[in-house]
Amino acid sequence: MFAIDFDVFCKELFLNQKTRFRSIFARLQKAYPNAKTQLHHNSPFELLVATILSAQCTDKMVNRVAPILFTEMNTPEAFVKASLSKIEKIIRPTGFYHNKAKNIKNCAQVLLKRYNGIVPHTMEELTLLPGVGRKTANVVLNAAFDLPGMVVDTHVLRISKKLGFTQHKDPVKVETDLMKIVPKKVWKDFSLWLIYLGRSICVARKPKCEKCFLLDLCLWDQRHKKS
């Protein structure tokens, strides 16, 4: 038996993690140099609505529905005046349309009442809006205002665990873990890179590991081989 210096062990583990991250970061940056949100929008408000619609729905479907919706109404005032049934009818293909329509209409009312119809640009204010959680708020901060925010969707959640950056399942805890590792100036890019990777290669049901440029750095792959 030999004694293990626990402090030294933890320090080496931390350094190895930093080295792995730098390699992962460089490869993601090279693979997706021009990553940006795939939700089509012409204003912060349109992006906010589109992001609410994207819950449990693909961006592709939202981009089919949103132009029809925004032709009918694209301002908070227009949504407040519109009937719930009219909003529901248009957004029905995105799923959960009853709740989404109610949230969007209520969100528009709050924007008019508290912010003169202008979408706020802080996490605290955005998450006070009906139907807006941290994920939606971070998307708006990133894409509408070019402010740092770590978006944690299902792709980011899944891949972060596979890469060993978090052990949590709760999106808020995952967001906190990633913000400790990823430099603030690239929060926006990093989350987009993982989203792109999750849509094209590290898909949920059947990941295309043989095509993944992070395979040798993936802890999930290493555990999978041992099992």
Biotite code that builds the C-alpha atoms (Angstrom):
import biotite.structure as struc

atoms = struc.array([
    struc.Atom([0.000, 0.000, 0.000], chain_id="A", res_id=1, res_name="MET", atom_name="CA", element="C"),
    struc.Atom([1.142, 3.554, -0.628], chain_id="A", res_id=2, res_name="PHE", atom_name="CA", element="C"),
    struc.Atom([-0.217, 6.805, 0.703], chain_id="A", res_id=3, res_name="ALA", atom_name="CA", element="C"),
    struc.Atom([-2.081, 9.123, -1.681], chain_id="A", res_id=4, res_name="ILE", atom_name="CA", element="C"),
    struc.Atom([-1.725, 12.855, -1.243], chain_id="A", res_id=5, res_name="ASP", atom_name="CA", element="C"),
    struc.Atom([-5.392, 13.814, -1.701], chain_id="A", res_id=6, res_name="PHE", atom_name="CA", element="C"),
    struc.Atom([-4.629, 17.475, -2.383], chain_id="A", res_id=7, res_name="ASP", atom_name="CA", element="C"),
    struc.Atom([-2.150, 16.561, -5.110], chain_id="A", res_id=8, res_name="VAL", atom_name="CA", element="C"),
    struc.Atom([-4.620, 14.085, -6.594], chain_id="A", res_id=9, res_name="PHE", atom_name="CA", element="C"),
    struc.Atom([-7.380, 16.720, -6.764], chain_id="A", res_id=10, res_name="CYS", atom_name="CA", element="C"),
    struc.Atom([-4.987, 19.266, -8.269], chain_id="A", res_id=11, res_name="LYS", atom_name="CA", element="C"),
    struc.Atom([-3.914, 16.843, -11.003], chain_id="A", res_id=12, res_name="GLU", atom_name="CA", element="C"),
    struc.Atom([-7.526, 15.915, -11.710], chain_id="A", res_id=13, res_name="LEU", atom_name="CA", element="C"),
    struc.Atom([-8.422, 19.586, -12.067], chain_id="A", res_id=14, res_name="PHE", atom_name="CA", element="C"),
    struc.Atom([-5.478, 20.226, -14.398], chain_id="A", res_id=15, res_name="LEU", atom_name="CA", element="C"),
    struc.Atom([-6.424, 17.224, -16.537], chain_id="A", res_id=16, res_name="ASN", atom_name="CA", element="C"),
    struc.Atom([-9.957, 18.555, -16.766], chain_id="A", res_id=17, res_name="GLN", atom_name="CA", element="C"),
    struc.Atom([-8.663, 21.929, -17.914], chain_id="A", res_id=18, res_name="LYS", atom_name="CA", element="C"),
    struc.Atom([-6.472, 20.265, -20.538], chain_id="A", res_id=19, res_name="THR", atom_name="CA", element="C"),
    struc.Atom([-9.414, 18.194, -21.795], chain_id="A", res_id=20, res_name="ARG", atom_name="CA", element="C"),
    struc.Atom([-11.576, 21.285, -21.954], chain_id="A", res_id=21, res_name="PHE", atom_name="CA", element="C"),
    struc.Atom([-9.038, 23.228, -24.001], chain_id="A", res_id=22, res_name="ARG", atom_name="CA", element="C"),
    struc.Atom([-8.887, 20.372, -26.516], chain_id="A", res_id=23, res_name="SER", atom_name="CA", element="C"),
    struc.Atom([-12.672, 20.059, -26.665], chain_id="A", res_id=24, res_name="ILE", atom_name="CA", element="C"),
    struc.Atom([-13.057, 23.820, -27.004], chain_id="A", res_id=25, res_name="PHE", atom_name="CA", element="C"),
    struc.Atom([-10.565, 24.017, -29.889], chain_id="A", res_id=26, res_name="ALA", atom_name="CA", element="C"),
    struc.Atom([-12.194, 21.184, -31.821], chain_id="A", res_id=27, res_name="ARG", atom_name="CA", element="C"),
    struc.Atom([-15.717, 22.563, -31.376], chain_id="A", res_id=28, res_name="LEU", atom_name="CA", element="C"),
    struc.Atom([-14.595, 26.006, -32.468], chain_id="A", res_id=29, res_name="GLN", atom_name="CA", element="C"),
    struc.Atom([-12.989, 24.560, -35.585], chain_id="A", res_id=30, res_name="LYS", atom_name="CA", element="C"),
    struc.Atom([-16.042, 22.451, -36.427], chain_id="A", res_id=31, res_name="ALA", atom_name="CA", element="C"),
    struc.Atom([-18.618, 25.232, -35.930], chain_id="A", res_id=32, res_name="TYR", atom_name="CA", element="C"),
    struc.Atom([-16.930, 28.597, -36.544], chain_id="A", res_id=33, res_name="PRO", atom_name="CA", element="C"),
    struc.Atom([-20.138, 30.420, -37.468], chain_id="A", res_id=34, res_name="ASN", atom_name="CA", element="C"),
    struc.Atom([-22.640, 28.973, -35.003], chain_id="A", res_id=35, res_name="ALA", atom_name="CA", element="C"),
    struc.Atom([-25.770, 31.029, -34.399], chain_id="A", res_id=36, res_name="LYS", atom_name="CA", element="C"),
    struc.Atom([-29.360, 30.436, -33.341], chain_id="A", res_id=37, res_name="THR", atom_name="CA", element="C"),
    struc.Atom([-31.442, 28.670, -35.963], chain_id="A", res_id=38, res_name="GLN", atom_name="CA", element="C"),
    struc.Atom([-34.664, 30.439, -34.957], chain_id="A", res_id=39, res_name="LEU", atom_name="CA", element="C"),
    struc.Atom([-35.630, 33.002, -37.590], chain_id="A", res_id=40, res_name="HIS", atom_name="CA", element="C"),
    struc.Atom([-36.565, 36.410, -36.198], chain_id="A", res_id=41, res_name="HIS", atom_name="CA", element="C"),
    struc.Atom([-36.547, 40.104, -37.039], chain_id="A", res_id=42, res_name="ASN", atom_name="CA", element="C"),
    struc.Atom([-36.703, 41.573, -33.542], chain_id="A", res_id=43, res_name="SER", atom_name="CA", element="C"),
    struc.Atom([-36.028, 40.654, -29.902], chain_id="A", res_id=44, res_name="PRO", atom_name="CA", element="C"),
    struc.Atom([-39.769, 40.182, -29.407], chain_id="A", res_id=45, res_name="PHE", atom_name="CA", element="C"),
    struc.Atom([-40.066, 37.783, -32.345], chain_id="A", res_id=46, res_name="GLU", atom_name="CA", element="C"),
    struc.Atom([-37.116, 35.807, -30.987], chain_id="A", res_id=47, res_name="LEU", atom_name="CA", element="C"),
    struc.Atom([-38.731, 35.682, -27.549], chain_id="A", res_id=48, res_name="LEU", atom_name="CA", element="C"),
    struc.Atom([-41.957, 34.309, -29.026], chain_id="A", res_id=49, res_name="VAL", atom_name="CA", element="C"),
    struc.Atom([-40.110, 31.848, -31.264], chain_id="A", res_id=50, res_name="ALA", atom_name="CA", element="C"),
    struc.Atom([-38.101, 30.550, -28.318], chain_id="A", res_id=51, res_name="THR", atom_name="CA", element="C"),
    struc.Atom([-41.235, 29.991, -26.266], chain_id="A", res_id=52, res_name="ILE", atom_name="CA", element="C"),
    struc.Atom([-42.658, 28.070, -29.224], chain_id="A", res_id=53, res_name="LEU", atom_name="CA", element="C"),
    struc.Atom([-39.490, 25.956, -29.467], chain_id="A", res_id=54, res_name="SER", atom_name="CA", element="C"),
    struc.Atom([-40.149, 24.150, -26.169], chain_id="A", res_id=55, res_name="ALA", atom_name="CA", element="C"),
    struc.Atom([-40.604, 20.446, -26.975], chain_id="A", res_id=56, res_name="GLN", atom_name="CA", element="C"),
    struc.Atom([-40.482, 21.350, -30.664], chain_id="A", res_id=57, res_name="CYS", atom_name="CA", element="C"),
    struc.Atom([-37.846, 21.499, -33.382], chain_id="A", res_id=58, res_name="THR", atom_name="CA", element="C"),
    struc.Atom([-36.492, 24.790, -34.678], chain_id="A", res_id=59, res_name="ASP", atom_name="CA", element="C"),
    struc.Atom([-37.440, 23.612, -38.160], chain_id="A", res_id=60, res_name="LYS", atom_name="CA", element="C"),
    struc.Atom([-41.117, 23.415, -37.202], chain_id="A", res_id=61, res_name="MET", atom_name="CA", element="C"),
    struc.Atom([-40.993, 26.756, -35.373], chain_id="A", res_id=62, res_name="VAL", atom_name="CA", element="C"),
    struc.Atom([-39.484, 28.365, -38.468], chain_id="A", res_id=63, res_name="ASN", atom_name="CA", element="C"),
    struc.Atom([-42.408, 27.045, -40.510], chain_id="A", res_id=64, res_name="ARG", atom_name="CA", element="C"),
    struc.Atom([-45.019, 28.370, -38.089], chain_id="A", res_id=65, res_name="VAL", atom_name="CA", element="C"),
    struc.Atom([-43.431, 31.647, -36.973], chain_id="A", res_id=66, res_name="ALA", atom_name="CA", element="C"),
    struc.Atom([-43.622, 33.503, -40.333], chain_id="A", res_id=67, res_name="PRO", atom_name="CA", element="C"),
    struc.Atom([-47.359, 32.776, -40.495], chain_id="A", res_id=68, res_name="ILE", atom_name="CA", element="C"),
    struc.Atom([-47.796, 33.918, -36.907], chain_id="A", res_id=69, res_name="LEU", atom_name="CA", element="C"),
    struc.Atom([-45.744, 37.079, -37.342], chain_id="A", res_id=70, res_name="PHE", atom_name="CA", element="C"),
    struc.Atom([-47.619, 38.021, -40.494], chain_id="A", res_id=71, res_name="THR", atom_name="CA", element="C"),
    struc.Atom([-50.740, 38.156, -38.347], chain_id="A", res_id=72, res_name="GLU", atom_name="CA", element="C"),
    struc.Atom([-49.120, 39.670, -35.249], chain_id="A", res_id=73, res_name="MET", atom_name="CA", element="C"),
    struc.Atom([-45.519, 40.626, -34.436], chain_id="A", res_id=74, res_name="ASN", atom_name="CA", element="C"),
    struc.Atom([-45.784, 43.127, -31.592], chain_id="A", res_id=75, res_name="THR", atom_name="CA", element="C"),
    struc.Atom([-46.920, 42.809, -27.970], chain_id="A", res_id=76, res_name="PRO", atom_name="CA", element="C"),
    struc.Atom([-49.901, 45.025, -28.764], chain_id="A", res_id=77, res_name="GLU", atom_name="CA", element="C"),
    struc.Atom([-51.035, 42.715, -31.565], chain_id="A", res_id=78, res_name="ALA", atom_name="CA", element="C"),
    struc.Atom([-50.822, 39.619, -29.345], chain_id="A", res_id=79, res_name="PHE", atom_name="CA", element="C"),
    struc.Atom([-52.753, 41.301, -26.554], chain_id="A", res_id=80, res_name="VAL", atom_name="CA", element="C"),
    struc.Atom([-55.554, 42.201, -28.992], chain_id="A", res_id=81, res_name="LYS", atom_name="CA", element="C"),
    struc.Atom([-55.647, 38.754, -30.600], chain_id="A", res_id=82, res_name="ALA", atom_name="CA", element="C"),
    struc.Atom([-57.869, 36.026, -29.211], chain_id="A", res_id=83, res_name="SER", atom_name="CA", element="C"),
    struc.Atom([-56.319, 32.957, -27.620], chain_id="A", res_id=84, res_name="LEU", atom_name="CA", element="C"),
    struc.Atom([-58.136, 30.764, -30.115], chain_id="A", res_id=85, res_name="SER", atom_name="CA", element="C"),
    struc.Atom([-56.550, 32.594, -33.032], chain_id="A", res_id=86, res_name="LYS", atom_name="CA", element="C"),
    struc.Atom([-53.036, 32.247, -31.565], chain_id="A", res_id=87, res_name="ILE", atom_name="CA", element="C"),
    struc.Atom([-53.660, 28.586, -30.739], chain_id="A", res_id=88, res_name="GLU", atom_name="CA", element="C"),
    struc.Atom([-54.844, 27.819, -34.254], chain_id="A", res_id=89, res_name="LYS", atom_name="CA", element="C"),
    struc.Atom([-51.669, 29.191, -35.820], chain_id="A", res_id=90, res_name="ILE", atom_name="CA", element="C"),
    struc.Atom([-49.165, 27.681, -33.377], chain_id="A", res_id=91, res_name="ILE", atom_name="CA", element="C"),
    struc.Atom([-50.869, 24.297, -33.014], chain_id="A", res_id=92, res_name="ARG", atom_name="CA", element="C"),
    struc.Atom([-48.197, 22.400, -35.042], chain_id="A", res_id=93, res_name="PRO", atom_name="CA", element="C"),
    struc.Atom([-45.557, 23.322, -32.408], chain_id="A", res_id=94, res_name="THR", atom_name="CA", element="C"),
    struc.Atom([-47.326, 21.259, -29.727], chain_id="A", res_id=95, res_name="GLY", atom_name="CA", element="C"),
    struc.Atom([-48.575, 22.227, -26.255], chain_id="A", res_id=96, res_name="PHE", atom_name="CA", element="C"),
    struc.Atom([-50.292, 25.082, -28.035], chain_id="A", res_id=97, res_name="TYR", atom_name="CA", element="C"),
    struc.Atom([-52.793, 25.861, -25.253], chain_id="A", res_id=98, res_name="HIS", atom_name="CA", element="C"),
    struc.Atom([-50.061, 26.651, -22.727], chain_id="A", res_id=99, res_name="ASN", atom_name="CA", element="C"),
    struc.Atom([-47.816, 28.321, -25.285], chain_id="A", res_id=100, res_name="LYS", atom_name="CA", element="C"),
    struc.Atom([-50.578, 30.617, -26.521], chain_id="A", res_id=101, res_name="ALA", atom_name="CA", element="C"),
    struc.Atom([-51.497, 31.576, -22.958], chain_id="A", res_id=102, res_name="LYS", atom_name="CA", element="C"),
    struc.Atom([-47.860, 32.242, -22.038], chain_id="A", res_id=103, res_name="ASN", atom_name="CA", element="C"),
    struc.Atom([-47.199, 34.338, -25.138], chain_id="A", res_id=104, res_name="ILE", atom_name="CA", element="C"),
    struc.Atom([-50.326, 36.424, -24.644], chain_id="A", res_id=105, res_name="LYS", atom_name="CA", element="C"),
    struc.Atom([-49.586, 36.937, -20.922], chain_id="A", res_id=106, res_name="ASN", atom_name="CA", element="C"),
    struc.Atom([-45.960, 37.715, -21.747], chain_id="A", res_id=107, res_name="CYS", atom_name="CA", element="C"),
    struc.Atom([-47.089, 40.402, -24.204], chain_id="A", res_id=108, res_name="ALA", atom_name="CA", element="C"),
    struc.Atom([-49.356, 41.915, -21.550], chain_id="A", res_id=109, res_name="GLN", atom_name="CA", element="C"),
    struc.Atom([-46.519, 42.109, -19.021], chain_id="A", res_id=110, res_name="VAL", atom_name="CA", element="C"),
    struc.Atom([-44.177, 43.626, -21.601], chain_id="A", res_id=111, res_name="LEU", atom_name="CA", element="C"),
    struc.Atom([-46.688, 46.384, -22.303], chain_id="A", res_id=112, res_name="LEU", atom_name="CA", element="C"),
    struc.Atom([-47.483, 46.996, -18.657], chain_id="A", res_id=113, res_name="LYS", atom_name="CA", element="C"),
    struc.Atom([-43.939, 46.950, -17.225], chain_id="A", res_id=114, res_name="ARG", atom_name="CA", element="C"),
    struc.Atom([-41.584, 47.633, -20.120], chain_id="A", res_id=115, res_name="TYR", atom_name="CA", element="C"),
    struc.Atom([-43.559, 49.725, -22.623], chain_id="A", res_id=116, res_name="ASN", atom_name="CA", element="C"),
    struc.Atom([-43.567, 46.772, -25.009], chain_id="A", res_id=117, res_name="GLY", atom_name="CA", element="C"),
    struc.Atom([-39.763, 46.500, -25.083], chain_id="A", res_id=118, res_name="ILE", atom_name="CA", element="C"),
    struc.Atom([-38.080, 43.176, -24.346], chain_id="A", res_id=119, res_name="VAL", atom_name="CA", element="C"),
    struc.Atom([-35.753, 43.617, -21.335], chain_id="A", res_id=120, res_name="PRO", atom_name="CA", element="C"),
    struc.Atom([-32.154, 42.477, -21.531], chain_id="A", res_id=121, res_name="HIS", atom_name="CA", element="C"),
    struc.Atom([-31.343, 41.095, -18.088], chain_id="A", res_id=122, res_name="THR", atom_name="CA", element="C"),
    struc.Atom([-31.812, 37.555, -16.800], chain_id="A", res_id=123, res_name="MET", atom_name="CA", element="C"),
    struc.Atom([-33.728, 38.815, -13.768], chain_id="A", res_id=124, res_name="GLU", atom_name="CA", element="C"),
    struc.Atom([-36.284, 40.740, -15.837], chain_id="A", res_id=125, res_name="GLU", atom_name="CA", element="C"),
    struc.Atom([-36.669, 38.137, -18.568], chain_id="A", res_id=126, res_name="LEU", atom_name="CA", element="C"),
    struc.Atom([-37.368, 35.272, -16.159], chain_id="A", res_id=127, res_name="THR", atom_name="CA", element="C"),
    struc.Atom([-40.190, 37.284, -14.593], chain_id="A", res_id=128, res_name="LEU", atom_name="CA", element="C"),
    struc.Atom([-42.077, 37.087, -17.883], chain_id="A", res_id=129, res_name="LEU", atom_name="CA", element="C"),
    struc.Atom([-44.737, 34.339, -18.205], chain_id="A", res_id=130, res_name="PRO", atom_name="CA", element="C"),
    struc.Atom([-43.397, 31.228, -19.923], chain_id="A", res_id=131, res_name="GLY", atom_name="CA", element="C"),
    struc.Atom([-39.781, 32.401, -19.789], chain_id="A", res_id=132, res_name="VAL", atom_name="CA", element="C"),
    struc.Atom([-37.238, 30.246, -17.958], chain_id="A", res_id=133, res_name="GLY", atom_name="CA", element="C"),
    struc.Atom([-33.467, 30.532, -17.887], chain_id="A", res_id=134, res_name="ARG", atom_name="CA", element="C"),
    struc.Atom([-33.023, 28.667, -21.162], chain_id="A", res_id=135, res_name="LYS", atom_name="CA", element="C"),
    struc.Atom([-35.347, 30.999, -23.066], chain_id="A", res_id=136, res_name="THR", atom_name="CA", element="C"),
    struc.Atom([-33.840, 34.038, -21.348], chain_id="A", res_id=137, res_name="ALA", atom_name="CA", element="C"),
    struc.Atom([-30.312, 32.979, -22.299], chain_id="A", res_id=138, res_name="ASN", atom_name="CA", element="C"),
    struc.Atom([-31.316, 32.460, -25.936], chain_id="A", res_id=139, res_name="VAL", atom_name="CA", element="C"),
    struc.Atom([-32.714, 35.995, -26.038], chain_id="A", res_id=140, res_name="VAL", atom_name="CA", element="C"),
    struc.Atom([-29.694, 37.478, -24.263], chain_id="A", res_id=141, res_name="LEU", atom_name="CA", element="C"),
    struc.Atom([-27.360, 35.729, -26.704], chain_id="A", res_id=142, res_name="ASN", atom_name="CA", element="C"),
    struc.Atom([-29.081, 36.192, -30.034], chain_id="A", res_id=143, res_name="ALA", atom_name="CA", element="C"),
    struc.Atom([-31.025, 39.422, -29.546], chain_id="A", res_id=144, res_name="ALA", atom_name="CA", element="C"),
    struc.Atom([-28.603, 41.429, -27.407], chain_id="A", res_id=145, res_name="PHE", atom_name="CA", element="C"),
    struc.Atom([-25.243, 39.689, -27.931], chain_id="A", res_id=146, res_name="ASP", atom_name="CA", element="C"),
    struc.Atom([-24.892, 39.244, -24.167], chain_id="A", res_id=147, res_name="LEU", atom_name="CA", element="C"),
    struc.Atom([-23.273, 36.198, -22.512], chain_id="A", res_id=148, res_name="PRO", atom_name="CA", element="C"),
    struc.Atom([-25.596, 33.409, -21.493], chain_id="A", res_id=149, res_name="GLY", atom_name="CA", element="C"),
    struc.Atom([-25.200, 29.637, -21.171], chain_id="A", res_id=150, res_name="MET", atom_name="CA", element="C"),
    struc.Atom([-28.154, 28.004, -22.902], chain_id="A", res_id=151, res_name="VAL", atom_name="CA", element="C"),
    struc.Atom([-28.871, 24.552, -21.506], chain_id="A", res_id=152, res_name="VAL", atom_name="CA", element="C"),
    struc.Atom([-31.260, 22.610, -23.717], chain_id="A", res_id=153, res_name="ASP", atom_name="CA", element="C"),
    struc.Atom([-31.551, 18.839, -24.049], chain_id="A", res_id=154, res_name="THR", atom_name="CA", element="C"),
    struc.Atom([-28.463, 18.662, -26.289], chain_id="A", res_id=155, res_name="HIS", atom_name="CA", element="C"),
    struc.Atom([-26.257, 20.695, -23.953], chain_id="A", res_id=156, res_name="VAL", atom_name="CA", element="C"),
    struc.Atom([-27.531, 18.723, -20.967], chain_id="A", res_id=157, res_name="LEU", atom_name="CA", element="C"),
    struc.Atom([-26.835, 15.354, -22.588], chain_id="A", res_id=158, res_name="ARG", atom_name="CA", element="C"),
    struc.Atom([-23.431, 16.146, -24.079], chain_id="A", res_id=159, res_name="ILE", atom_name="CA", element="C"),
    struc.Atom([-22.126, 17.991, -21.006], chain_id="A", res_id=160, res_name="SER", atom_name="CA", element="C"),
    struc.Atom([-22.668, 14.819, -18.980], chain_id="A", res_id=161, res_name="LYS", atom_name="CA", element="C"),
    struc.Atom([-21.015, 12.649, -21.619], chain_id="A", res_id=162, res_name="LYS", atom_name="CA", element="C"),
    struc.Atom([-17.969, 14.918, -21.667], chain_id="A", res_id=163, res_name="LEU", atom_name="CA", element="C"),
    struc.Atom([-17.746, 14.876, -17.876], chain_id="A", res_id=164, res_name="GLY", atom_name="CA", element="C"),
    struc.Atom([-18.441, 18.577, -17.282], chain_id="A", res_id=165, res_name="PHE", atom_name="CA", element="C"),
    struc.Atom([-21.362, 17.860, -14.964], chain_id="A", res_id=166, res_name="THR", atom_name="CA", element="C"),
    struc.Atom([-23.057, 15.018, -13.141], chain_id="A", res_id=167, res_name="GLN", atom_name="CA", element="C"),
    struc.Atom([-26.341, 16.831, -12.711], chain_id="A", res_id=168, res_name="HIS", atom_name="CA", element="C"),
    struc.Atom([-29.653, 16.381, -14.503], chain_id="A", res_id=169, res_name="LYS", atom_name="CA", element="C"),
    struc.Atom([-31.164, 19.681, -13.432], chain_id="A", res_id=170, res_name="ASP", atom_name="CA", element="C"),
    struc.Atom([-30.600, 22.303, -16.201], chain_id="A", res_id=171, res_name="PRO", atom_name="CA", element="C"),
    struc.Atom([-29.919, 25.117, -13.716], chain_id="A", res_id=172, res_name="VAL", atom_name="CA", element="C"),
    struc.Atom([-27.225, 23.069, -11.948], chain_id="A", res_id=173, res_name="LYS", atom_name="CA", element="C"),
    struc.Atom([-25.715, 22.096, -15.309], chain_id="A", res_id=174, res_name="VAL", atom_name="CA", element="C"),
    struc.Atom([-25.681, 25.748, -16.305], chain_id="A", res_id=175, res_name="GLU", atom_name="CA", element="C"),
    struc.Atom([-23.849, 26.612, -13.083], chain_id="A", res_id=176, res_name="THR", atom_name="CA", element="C"),
    struc.Atom([-21.289, 23.846, -13.622], chain_id="A", res_id=177, res_name="ASP", atom_name="CA", element="C"),
    struc.Atom([-20.592, 24.964, -17.194], chain_id="A", res_id=178, res_name="LEU", atom_name="CA", element="C"),
    struc.Atom([-20.261, 28.622, -16.222], chain_id="A", res_id=179, res_name="MET", atom_name="CA", element="C"),
    struc.Atom([-17.491, 27.607, -13.817], chain_id="A", res_id=180, res_name="LYS", atom_name="CA", element="C"),
    struc.Atom([-15.549, 25.872, -16.588], chain_id="A", res_id=181, res_name="ILE", atom_name="CA", element="C"),
    struc.Atom([-16.282, 27.922, -19.693], chain_id="A", res_id=182, res_name="VAL", atom_name="CA", element="C"),
    struc.Atom([-14.949, 31.503, -19.955], chain_id="A", res_id=183, res_name="PRO", atom_name="CA", element="C"),
    struc.Atom([-17.831, 33.987, -19.826], chain_id="A", res_id=184, res_name="LYS", atom_name="CA", element="C"),
    struc.Atom([-16.961, 35.569, -23.165], chain_id="A", res_id=185, res_name="LYS", atom_name="CA", element="C"),
    struc.Atom([-17.684, 32.283, -24.963], chain_id="A", res_id=186, res_name="VAL", atom_name="CA", element="C"),
    struc.Atom([-20.757, 31.051, -23.066], chain_id="A", res_id=187, res_name="TRP", atom_name="CA", element="C"),
    struc.Atom([-22.899, 31.861, -26.100], chain_id="A", res_id=188, res_name="LYS", atom_name="CA", element="C"),
    struc.Atom([-20.623, 30.060, -28.566], chain_id="A", res_id=189, res_name="ASP", atom_name="CA", element="C"),
    struc.Atom([-20.016, 27.026, -26.368], chain_id="A", res_id=190, res_name="PHE", atom_name="CA", element="C"),
    struc.Atom([-23.687, 26.231, -25.864], chain_id="A", res_id=191, res_name="SER", atom_name="CA", element="C"),
    struc.Atom([-24.351, 26.694, -29.580], chain_id="A", res_id=192, res_name="LEU", atom_name="CA", element="C"),
    struc.Atom([-21.476, 24.358, -30.432], chain_id="A", res_id=193, res_name="TRP", atom_name="CA", element="C"),
    struc.Atom([-22.948, 21.617, -28.245], chain_id="A", res_id=194, res_name="LEU", atom_name="CA", element="C"),
    struc.Atom([-26.392, 22.190, -29.749], chain_id="A", res_id=195, res_name="ILE", atom_name="CA", element="C"),
    struc.Atom([-24.963, 21.830, -33.266], chain_id="A", res_id=196, res_name="TYR", atom_name="CA", element="C"),
    struc.Atom([-23.077, 18.693, -32.208], chain_id="A", res_id=197, res_name="LEU", atom_name="CA", element="C"),
    struc.Atom([-26.198, 17.245, -30.603], chain_id="A", res_id=198, res_name="GLY", atom_name="CA", element="C"),
    struc.Atom([-28.278, 17.773, -33.719], chain_id="A", res_id=199, res_name="ARG", atom_name="CA", element="C"),
    struc.Atom([-25.792, 16.385, -36.214], chain_id="A", res_id=200, res_name="SER", atom_name="CA", element="C"),
    struc.Atom([-23.607, 13.766, -34.493], chain_id="A", res_id=201, res_name="ILE", atom_name="CA", element="C"),
    struc.Atom([-24.283, 13.180, -30.808], chain_id="A", res_id=202, res_name="CYS", atom_name="CA", element="C"),
    struc.Atom([-27.994, 12.603, -31.343], chain_id="A", res_id=203, res_name="VAL", atom_name="CA", element="C"),
    struc.Atom([-30.033, 11.314, -28.431], chain_id="A", res_id=204, res_name="ALA", atom_name="CA", element="C"),
    struc.Atom([-31.307, 7.960, -29.636], chain_id="A", res_id=205, res_name="ARG", atom_name="CA", element="C"),
    struc.Atom([-28.384, 6.690, -31.675], chain_id="A", res_id=206, res_name="LYS", atom_name="CA", element="C"),
    struc.Atom([-25.228, 8.806, -31.441], chain_id="A", res_id=207, res_name="PRO", atom_name="CA", element="C"),
    struc.Atom([-22.919, 8.621, -34.438], chain_id="A", res_id=208, res_name="LYS", atom_name="CA", element="C"),
    struc.Atom([-19.823, 8.010, -32.347], chain_id="A", res_id=209, res_name="CYS", atom_name="CA", element="C"),
    struc.Atom([-17.786, 6.798, -35.300], chain_id="A", res_id=210, res_name="GLU", atom_name="CA", element="C"),
    struc.Atom([-18.127, 10.281, -36.870], chain_id="A", res_id=211, res_name="LYS", atom_name="CA", element="C"),
    struc.Atom([-17.479, 12.279, -33.699], chain_id="A", res_id=212, res_name="CYS", atom_name="CA", element="C"),
    struc.Atom([-14.372, 14.455, -33.565], chain_id="A", res_id=213, res_name="PHE", atom_name="CA", element="C"),
    struc.Atom([-14.526, 14.354, -29.743], chain_id="A", res_id=214, res_name="LEU", atom_name="CA", element="C"),
    struc.Atom([-14.605, 10.563, -29.458], chain_id="A", res_id=215, res_name="LEU", atom_name="CA", element="C"),
    struc.Atom([-11.198, 10.204, -27.794], chain_id="A", res_id=216, res_name="ASP", atom_name="CA", element="C"),
    struc.Atom([-12.173, 12.828, -25.192], chain_id="A", res_id=217, res_name="LEU", atom_name="CA", element="C"),
    struc.Atom([-15.653, 11.466, -24.492], chain_id="A", res_id=218, res_name="CYS", atom_name="CA", element="C"),
    struc.Atom([-16.039, 9.868, -21.068], chain_id="A", res_id=219, res_name="LEU", atom_name="CA", element="C"),
    struc.Atom([-19.326, 8.244, -22.078], chain_id="A", res_id=220, res_name="TRP", atom_name="CA", element="C"),
    struc.Atom([-17.572, 6.432, -24.931], chain_id="A", res_id=221, res_name="ASP", atom_name="CA", element="C"),
    struc.Atom([-14.822, 5.247, -22.616], chain_id="A", res_id=222, res_name="GLN", atom_name="CA", element="C"),
    struc.Atom([-17.327, 3.905, -20.067], chain_id="A", res_id=223, res_name="ARG", atom_name="CA", element="C"),
    struc.Atom([-19.360, 2.334, -22.860], chain_id="A", res_id=224, res_name="HIS", atom_name="CA", element="C"),
    struc.Atom([-16.326, 0.422, -24.121], chain_id="A", res_id=225, res_name="LYS", atom_name="CA", element="C"),
    struc.Atom([-15.609, -0.910, -20.620], chain_id="A", res_id=226, res_name="LYS", atom_name="CA", element="C"),
    struc.Atom([-19.172, -2.118, -20.043], chain_id="A", res_id=227, res_name="SER", atom_name="CA", element="C"),
])
